[in-house]
Amino acid sequence: MHIVFVHRRGPGQFVHIARRLIQDGWTVTLICETLDRPVPGLRVLRYADGTAAGGRNGQNDGSVPYLEAGRRVADILDRLGRSGRAPSLVMGHTAWGGMMFVKDALPDTPMIGFCEYYFQPEGGDIGFAPSEKRTLEQRQTLRLRNAVQLSTLDQMDFGISPTQWQKSRYPSAYQPKIIAQHEGIDTSRARPDPLATFRLPDGSLLTAGDPVVTFAARDLEPYRGFPQFMRAAALVAKRNPDVRFVVAGGDGVSYGSGPGDGTSWRKHLQDESDLPPERIHFLGQIPHADLVRLFQVSAAHVYLTYPFVLSWSFLEAMSCGAPILASDTDPVREVIKHGYNGRLADFWNTEKIADGIEELLADPPYLEKMRIEARKTILARFDLNRCCAQTERLITKLIGAPPLRQPAFQKQAAWSEAG
């Protein structure tokens, strides 16, 4: 069997299922603009340079328009079909144009869309900030932005969305053929470890039990509540002289825009909060193994987000048993039940965020149970083995192939497994 994944910066969300299918003997091809990580056995065809798609001057300015991306991906799929290497199935991200013309190139090939987020003028990230005004121009821009997805949604045989809330953002006409299925968290790596340590850039060593407050995002920006975290951290620091804050994340902008003063949000908020530099440590973007160790020693992990796509780091922190203080926003409420497997606070209420952090640091009697339930939640709903097996079953059912070998699920204890 041959499957083709399509992703602008792949393999992205397809990395785990691609590895599993390769292990099961599938031929797996990725069509992408850029490669975000190598996967052994994965064949990569890039569409950004034009040469993979048969020319178009071989130019690459680093920004392939969505329509052109769709045409180039379709060119590659057409060439695969004419050369006798047509895939049994095409699965790809619906947002960046690459999936627009799949059925034109391969009319009879099943197609699965990865439906991550559909922009709406109400109820999500747009207009969530009180200062943001929804203009006619903005609504028109959103509609044009969604046109690419609508074309893809209309063709796909079915879609996969990581959470129920993300699925709910899509037009009701298409929701019946979208299932809520997360790509999965590797719970065998992201797991509790009472013996874990984390060494800071200044050489000091953090261990489980230290008063450490953690925050992690791909980039430190308003969409992920970085300003609210910094303001809350300043309050906590004044009232708790022993607490240290450790922040993982880059200075770029993944979502939204920069502060507009030529600096990063990190620099902007450092100046505003006036947090003593010895109290807060900025790590930048760190290797995944280091991030897991950071979660394992965290006494309070803060996850704040606009109503937007759910972060892997949030689920991994829960999987590590880190005490969670999260924003009371969708889709966080889909995962966190306040007081049961984490605590919630109003995204905009800095004082309440600070109070929530301090409550976790105080180590109340219910905290151990909350950590256990956080881990159980991830094992039950987001475990990588389970999620990949479910996706494999969907794929084989769609193409009418026999079920793939199903690996045995690891029987993991909720908390004491780290020994």
C-alpha positions as CSV (number, residue, x, y, z in Angstrom):
1,M,0.0,0.0,0.0
2,H,1.1,3.5,-0.8
3,I,0.0,6.6,1.1
4,V,0.8,10.2,0.3
5,F,0.8,12.9,3.0
6,V,0.5,16.6,2.0
7,H,1.7,19.2,4.4
8,R,3.2,22.7,3.9
9,R,5.9,22.1,6.6
10,G,5.7,18.3,6.9
11,P,5.4,15.8,8.2
12,G,3.9,18.0,11.0
13,Q,0.9,16.3,12.6
14,F,1.5,13.2,10.4
15,V,4.9,12.2,11.8
16,H,3.6,9.5,14.2
17,I,1.2,7.9,11.8
18,A,3.8,8.0,9.0
19,R,6.3,6.1,11.2
20,R,3.7,3.5,12.1
21,L,2.7,2.9,8.5
22,I,6.4,2.6,7.4
23,Q,6.9,0.0,10.2
24,D,3.8,-1.9,8.8
25,G,5.4,-2.1,5.4
26,W,3.6,0.8,3.6
27,T,5.2,3.0,1.0
28,V,4.9,6.5,2.5
29,T,5.5,9.7,0.6
30,L,5.4,13.2,1.9
31,I,4.7,16.1,-0.5
32,C,5.7,19.4,1.2
33,E,7.1,22.8,0.8
34,T,9.7,22.4,3.6
35,L,10.6,19.4,5.8
36,D,10.3,20.0,9.5
37,R,12.0,16.7,10.6
38,P,13.4,13.7,8.8
39,V,11.7,10.3,9.2
40,P,13.6,7.1,8.2
41,G,11.9,5.5,5.2
42,L,9.9,8.5,4.3
43,R,10.1,9.6,0.7
44,V,10.0,13.4,0.4
45,L,8.9,15.3,-2.7
46,R,9.1,19.1,-2.4
47,Y,6.7,21.3,-4.3
48,A,8.2,24.7,-3.5
49,D,11.1,24.7,-5.9
50,G,8.9,24.0,-8.9
51,T,11.3,21.4,-10.3
52,A,9.5,18.6,-8.4
53,A,6.3,19.6,-10.1
54,G,7.8,19.8,-13.6
55,G,9.2,23.2,-13.9
56,R,7.5,26.6,-13.7
57,N,11.0,28.2,-14.0
58,G,12.3,26.5,-10.9
59,Q,11.8,29.7,-8.9
60,N,11.3,29.7,-5.2
61,D,10.8,33.0,-3.3
62,G,9.9,31.2,-0.1
63,S,6.2,32.0,-0.3
64,V,4.2,29.8,-2.6
65,P,0.7,31.1,-3.1
66,Y,-2.0,28.7,-2.0
67,L,-3.4,28.2,-5.5
68,E,0.0,27.6,-6.9
69,A,0.7,25.1,-4.1
70,G,-2.4,23.2,-5.0
71,R,-1.4,23.1,-8.6
72,R,2.1,21.9,-7.9
73,V,0.9,19.2,-5.5
74,A,-1.6,18.1,-8.2
75,D,1.2,18.0,-10.8
76,I,3.2,15.7,-8.6
77,L,0.2,13.4,-7.9
78,D,-0.6,13.3,-11.7
79,R,3.0,12.3,-12.4
80,L,2.8,9.6,-9.8
81,G,-0.4,8.2,-11.3
82,R,0.9,8.3,-14.9
83,S,4.1,6.5,-13.8
84,G,2.3,3.7,-12.1
85,R,3.0,4.9,-8.6
86,A,-0.3,6.3,-7.7
87,P,-1.1,6.2,-4.0
88,S,-3.9,4.2,-2.4
89,L,-4.8,7.2,-0.4
90,V,-3.9,10.9,0.0
91,M,-4.1,12.5,3.4
92,G,-3.2,16.2,4.0
93,H,-3.7,19.4,5.8
94,T,-6.6,21.4,4.4
95,A,-5.3,24.9,5.2
96,W,-2.6,25.8,2.8
97,G,-3.9,24.9,-0.7
98,G,-2.0,21.7,-1.2
99,M,-5.1,19.5,-1.1
100,M,-7.2,21.7,-3.4
101,F,-6.8,19.7,-6.6
102,V,-6.2,16.2,-5.4
103,K,-9.4,14.8,-6.9
104,D,-8.6,16.5,-10.2
105,A,-5.3,14.6,-10.4
106,L,-6.6,11.3,-8.9
107,P,-10.4,11.3,-9.2
108,D,-10.8,7.7,-7.8
109,T,-8.3,8.0,-4.9
110,P,-9.7,8.3,-1.4
111,M,-8.8,11.6,0.3
112,I,-8.6,12.4,4.0
113,G,-8.4,16.0,5.1
114,F,-6.6,17.1,8.4
115,C,-9.0,19.7,9.6
116,E,-7.0,21.7,12.2
117,Y,-8.8,25.0,12.3
118,Y,-11.5,26.9,10.4
119,F,-11.6,30.7,11.0
120,Q,-14.8,32.2,12.1
121,P,-15.6,35.8,12.9
122,E,-17.2,34.8,16.3
123,G,-16.4,32.5,19.1
124,G,-12.8,31.7,18.4
125,D,-9.5,33.6,18.3
126,I,-10.8,36.4,16.1
127,G,-12.2,39.1,18.3
128,F,-11.2,37.3,21.5
129,A,-9.0,40.2,22.6
130,P,-11.2,43.0,24.0
131,S,-9.2,45.6,22.1
132,E,-9.7,43.9,18.7
133,K,-12.4,45.3,16.5
134,R,-14.0,43.1,13.9
135,T,-14.1,45.1,10.7
136,L,-15.8,44.3,7.4
137,E,-12.3,44.0,5.8
138,Q,-11.3,41.5,8.4
139,R,-14.5,39.4,7.8
140,Q,-13.8,39.5,4.1
141,T,-10.2,38.3,4.7
142,L,-11.4,35.4,6.8
143,R,-13.9,34.3,4.1
144,L,-11.2,34.4,1.5
145,R,-8.8,32.5,3.8
146,N,-11.4,29.8,4.3
147,A,-12.1,29.5,0.5
148,V,-9.1,27.2,0.2
149,Q,-10.4,24.9,2.9
150,L,-14.0,24.9,1.5
151,S,-12.7,23.6,-1.8
152,T,-10.8,20.8,0.0
153,L,-13.7,20.0,2.4
154,D,-16.0,19.6,-0.6
155,Q,-13.7,16.9,-2.2
156,M,-12.5,14.9,0.8
157,D,-14.0,11.6,1.7
158,F,-13.7,12.4,5.3
159,G,-11.7,14.6,7.7
160,I,-9.9,14.3,11.0
161,S,-9.9,17.2,13.5
162,P,-7.8,17.0,16.7
163,T,-10.6,17.9,19.2
164,Q,-14.4,18.2,19.3
165,W,-14.1,22.0,19.6
166,Q,-11.9,22.3,16.6
167,K,-14.3,20.1,14.6
168,S,-17.2,22.4,15.8
169,R,-15.6,25.4,14.1
170,Y,-16.2,23.9,10.6
171,P,-19.4,24.6,8.7
172,S,-22.2,22.3,9.8
173,A,-22.6,21.0,6.3
174,Y,-19.2,19.3,6.5
175,Q,-19.1,18.2,10.2
176,P,-20.8,14.8,9.5
177,K,-17.8,13.7,7.6
178,I,-15.2,15.0,10.1
179,I,-14.3,12.9,13.1
180,A,-12.6,14.2,16.3
181,Q,-9.3,12.2,16.6
182,H,-6.1,13.6,18.0
183,E,-2.8,12.5,16.5
184,G,-1.6,11.4,19.9
185,I,1.0,12.0,22.7
186,D,3.9,9.6,23.3
187,T,3.0,8.8,26.9
188,S,5.9,6.4,27.2
189,R,8.3,9.4,26.9
190,A,6.1,12.1,28.4
191,R,5.6,10.4,31.8
192,P,6.1,11.2,35.5
193,D,9.6,10.8,36.9
194,P,10.1,11.8,40.5
195,L,13.9,11.5,40.0
196,A,14.0,13.9,37.0
197,T,16.3,16.9,37.1
198,F,16.7,19.9,34.9
199,R,19.8,22.1,34.7
200,L,19.4,25.8,34.0
201,P,21.7,27.8,31.8
202,D,23.2,29.3,35.0
203,G,24.3,25.8,36.1
204,S,21.7,25.4,38.9
205,L,19.9,22.1,39.1
206,L,16.1,21.8,39.5
207,T,14.5,18.7,41.0
208,A,11.0,17.6,41.7
209,G,9.7,19.4,44.7
210,D,11.5,22.7,44.0
211,P,9.2,25.8,43.7
212,V,9.4,26.0,39.9
213,V,6.7,27.6,37.7
214,T,7.0,26.6,34.0
215,F,5.6,28.1,30.8
216,A,6.1,26.7,27.3
217,A,5.0,27.7,23.8
218,R,6.5,27.5,20.3
219,D,6.8,31.3,20.4
220,L,6.2,33.7,23.3
221,E,3.2,35.7,22.1
222,P,-0.3,36.9,23.1
223,Y,-2.1,34.0,21.4
224,R,-0.6,31.7,24.0
225,G,-1.1,34.1,26.9
226,F,2.5,35.2,27.4
227,P,1.6,38.7,28.5
228,Q,-0.8,37.4,31.1
229,F,1.8,34.8,32.3
230,M,4.5,37.5,32.7
231,R,2.1,39.8,34.6
232,A,1.0,37.0,36.9
233,A,4.6,35.8,37.4
234,A,5.5,39.3,38.6
235,L,2.7,39.2,41.2
236,V,3.8,35.7,42.4
237,A,7.4,36.7,42.5
238,K,6.7,39.6,44.8
239,R,4.7,37.5,47.2
240,N,6.9,34.4,47.1
241,P,10.6,35.1,47.2
242,D,11.7,31.5,46.6
243,V,9.8,30.8,43.4
244,R,11.6,30.6,40.1
245,F,10.1,30.8,36.7
246,V,11.3,28.8,33.7
247,V,10.1,29.7,30.2
248,A,10.6,27.7,27.0
249,G,9.8,29.2,23.7
250,G,11.1,31.3,20.8
251,D,11.1,35.0,20.1
252,G,9.3,34.7,16.8
253,V,5.5,35.1,16.1
254,S,3.6,31.9,15.2
255,Y,0.2,33.5,15.5
256,G,-0.9,37.1,15.5
257,S,1.6,39.9,15.3
258,G,4.6,41.3,17.1
259,P,4.5,44.1,19.7
260,G,5.1,46.7,17.0
261,D,8.2,48.4,18.6
262,G,10.8,46.4,16.8
263,T,11.4,44.0,19.7
264,S,10.1,40.6,20.7
265,W,7.2,40.0,23.0
266,R,9.8,38.6,25.5
267,K,11.8,41.8,25.6
268,H,8.6,43.9,25.7
269,L,7.1,42.0,28.7
270,Q,10.4,41.7,30.5
271,D,10.7,45.5,30.5
272,E,7.0,45.9,31.5
273,S,7.0,43.3,34.3
274,D,10.3,44.3,35.8
275,L,10.9,40.7,37.0
276,P,14.4,40.3,38.4
277,P,16.5,38.4,35.9
278,E,17.7,35.9,38.5
279,R,14.0,34.9,39.1
280,I,13.1,34.0,35.5
281,H,15.0,31.9,33.0
282,F,14.3,32.0,29.3
283,L,15.5,28.9,27.5
284,G,14.4,29.6,24.0
285,Q,13.2,26.7,21.9
286,I,14.7,23.6,23.5
287,P,15.0,19.9,22.4
288,H,11.9,17.8,23.2
289,A,13.7,15.6,25.7
290,D,14.6,18.7,27.7
291,L,11.0,20.0,27.5
292,V,9.8,16.7,29.0
293,R,12.3,17.0,31.9
294,L,11.1,20.5,32.5
295,F,7.6,19.3,32.8
296,Q,8.7,16.5,35.2
297,V,10.2,18.9,37.7
298,S,7.4,21.6,37.4
299,A,5.6,22.5,40.5
300,A,3.0,24.5,38.5
301,H,2.8,24.5,34.7
302,V,0.9,27.5,33.2
303,Y,-0.9,27.0,29.9
304,L,-2.8,29.9,28.5
305,T,-4.3,30.2,25.1
306,Y,-6.9,32.1,23.0
307,P,-9.7,29.9,21.8
308,F,-7.5,28.2,19.2
309,V,-5.8,25.0,18.3
310,L,-4.7,22.9,21.3
311,S,-1.0,22.7,22.0
312,W,0.9,19.4,22.2
313,S,3.0,20.8,25.0
314,F,-0.1,21.2,27.2
315,L,-1.0,17.6,26.8
316,E,2.6,16.5,27.3
317,A,2.8,18.5,30.6
318,M,-0.4,16.7,31.8
319,S,1.1,13.4,30.7
320,C,4.1,14.1,32.9
321,G,1.8,14.7,35.9
322,A,2.7,18.4,36.1
323,P,0.1,20.4,38.1
324,I,-1.8,22.5,35.5
325,L,-3.1,26.1,35.7
326,A,-4.8,26.7,32.4
327,S,-7.0,29.3,30.8
328,D,-10.7,28.8,31.0
329,T,-11.0,28.8,27.2
330,D,-12.1,26.5,24.4
331,P,-10.7,23.9,23.7
332,V,-9.0,23.7,27.1
333,R,-12.3,23.0,28.8
334,E,-12.6,19.9,26.6
335,V,-9.6,18.4,28.5
336,I,-9.4,20.1,31.9
337,K,-12.2,19.7,34.5
338,H,-11.6,22.4,37.1
339,G,-10.3,21.0,40.4
340,Y,-10.2,17.4,39.0
341,N,-7.3,17.1,36.7
342,G,-6.2,20.7,36.7
343,R,-7.2,24.2,37.5
344,L,-8.8,26.9,35.3
345,A,-8.6,30.7,35.4
346,D,-10.0,33.5,33.3
347,F,-7.5,34.2,30.5
348,W,-7.7,38.0,31.1
349,N,-7.6,38.0,34.9
350,T,-4.0,38.2,35.9
351,E,-4.7,38.2,39.6
352,K,-6.7,35.0,39.4
353,I,-3.9,33.4,37.3
354,A,-1.4,34.4,40.0
355,D,-3.7,33.1,42.8
356,G,-4.0,29.8,40.9
357,I,-0.3,29.4,40.6
358,E,0.2,30.1,44.3
359,E,-2.4,27.5,45.2
360,L,-0.6,24.9,43.3
361,L,2.7,25.9,44.8
362,A,1.2,25.5,48.3
363,D,0.8,21.8,47.5
364,P,-2.8,21.4,48.8
365,P,-4.0,17.9,49.8
366,Y,-5.9,17.3,46.6
367,L,-2.9,18.0,44.3
368,E,-1.6,14.5,44.2
369,K,-4.9,13.2,43.0
370,M,-5.1,16.0,40.5
371,R,-1.8,15.0,39.0
372,I,-2.9,11.4,38.8
373,E,-6.1,12.3,37.0
374,A,-4.2,14.5,34.6
375,R,-2.1,11.5,33.6
376,K,-5.1,9.3,33.4
377,T,-6.9,11.8,31.1
378,I,-4.0,11.7,28.6
379,L,-3.7,7.9,28.7
380,A,-7.4,7.4,28.1
381,R,-7.9,10.0,25.3
382,F,-4.6,11.0,23.8
383,D,-2.2,8.1,24.1
384,L,-0.2,7.8,20.9
385,N,-0.6,4.0,20.5
386,R,-4.4,4.3,20.8
387,C,-4.7,7.3,18.5
388,C,-2.5,5.9,15.8
389,A,-4.3,2.5,15.9
390,Q,-7.7,4.3,15.5
391,T,-6.3,6.3,12.5
392,E,-4.9,3.2,10.9
393,R,-8.3,1.5,11.2
394,L,-9.9,4.5,9.5
395,I,-7.4,4.5,6.7
396,T,-7.7,0.7,6.0
397,K,-11.5,0.8,6.1
398,L,-11.6,3.7,3.6
399,I,-9.4,1.9,1.1
400,G,-10.9,-1.5,1.7
401,A,-7.6,-3.1,2.9
402,P,-7.3,-5.8,5.5
403,P,-6.7,-4.4,9.1
404,L,-3.1,-3.7,9.9
405,R,-1.2,-5.4,12.6
406,Q,-2.4,-3.8,15.9
407,P,0.4,-3.3,18.4
408,A,-0.5,-4.2,21.9
409,F,-1.2,-1.2,24.1
410,Q,1.3,-0.7,26.9
411,K,-0.3,-1.4,30.3
412,Q,0.8,1.7,32.1
413,A,0.0,2.6,35.7
414,A,-1.3,6.2,36.0
415,W,1.4,7.5,38.4
416,S,3.7,5.0,39.9
417,E,5.0,3.6,36.6
418,A,8.3,5.6,36.9
419,G,9.2,3.5,39.8
